[in-house]
């Protein structure tokens, strides 16, 4: 009887854990390019108090960024390690270009806030990568 109860609890616990993890991933993968653009533009409009013209310009720039990012993601999957360093340099150059374009669109205060937000996101991303690596080592 004890074994049966223990087995039932184990099955319920594993099922709940698997569903939680699957649900989290499914939501992120199902976003379309347009949804990604809308989310980012809404966030920037709220954070930086963009006017309508700025929001329109930012939307076009973000859409271009999202498309390039998706193209690079596809490209990254197809290339070997040696070519990754070249692609990384290309991506850094692209980011510098994007920053310059944002600097033209945004006011100095908005640009400073955008830079600050971008740096915070980079730090969070690094923390998540470290956490994932630690979880892999633990397993």
N, C-alpha and C positions, 0 to 999 in steps of 0.2 A: 504494500500500500504506500509506504514512504517513497519507494522508487517511482511509482506511478505519479504521485503528486510532484515530486522533484522534476520528473521528465516533462510534465505539463507546464510547470512554471518556467522551465528552460525554453520550451517551444514558444510560449507566449512572450517571454522576454526577448528572444532573438527575433521574432516576427515584428514586434513593435520597434526594435532598434533598426531593423532592415528597412521598414517602411519609412521611418523618420529620415534616414539617410537618403533613400531614393527620392522622397518628396522634395528635399532641399535641392538636389541636383537637377531634377526634372524642371523646376521653375526657371533656373538659370539658362538651361539649354534651349528652352522653348521661345526665348525672346527673338523676335525678328529684328532686322536691321532698323526698320522704322521705329519700333518700340525702344530700341537702344538709343536712337537719336532723340526721340521725344523725352525719354527719361533724363538724358544728359542735359538737354536744352532747358527743361523745366527746372532742374537742379541749379544750373548756372544762372538762370533768370532770377530765381529766388535768392541765391547766395550773393549775386553781384548786382541786383537791381537793374537789369538790362532794360533799355527802352525797346520799342518794337523793331526799329531798324537794326539795332544791335542783335536782337534775338533772331531776326531773319538771317543776318549775316553769319551769326554763330551756328544756326541750324544748317546752313549750306556747308560751312566748314566742318561741322561735326559729322554730317552725312558723308562727306568726302573722307574724313578720318576713319569712320566705321568701315566703309567699303575697302579702304586701303588696308586696314587692320585685318579684315577678314581675308583679303587676298594674300597678305603676308602670312597669316596663319596657315592657309592652304599650302603656300609655298614652303613654309617652315617644315611642314610634315613631310614634304617630298624631297628635301635636300639632306645632304650628309653633314657631319660635324664641321668639316673644313669650311663649308660654305656658310655655316651659321654665323661665324665671326664677321664675314662680309655683310650678311643681312643685318646683324646687330649694328654695325657701323652705319648702314643705310637707314635703319630705323632711328638712330640717334640724330642723323642729319635731318631726317623728316620731322622729328620732334622739334628741332631748332627752327625749322621753317614754319611749323605750325605756331610755335611760340611767337615768332615775329609777326605772323598774321594776326594772332590774338592781340598783340601789342598795338597794332594799327586800329583794331576795332574797339577795344576797351579803353576806358579812361585809365590814368595811372593808378588810381585807387582800386578800380576793378581788376586791373591786371595784377596788382600786388596780391589781392585776395585770391585770384585764380591760381597764382604761383604757390601761395601758401596752401590752398586746398589740394593742389597737385602733389606737393611734397608730403602732405599728411597721408594722401592715398598711397603714395609710394611706400611710406613707412608701414602702413597697415598691410600692404601686399607682402612686404618683406617678412613681417611678423607671421602672416599666414603661411608663407612658404616654409619658414622655420618650424612652425607647429606641425605642418604636414610631414616634413622630414622626420621630426621627432616621433610622430605617430607611426610612420613606416618602420623606424628602428625598433620601437617598442613591440610591434607585431612580430 
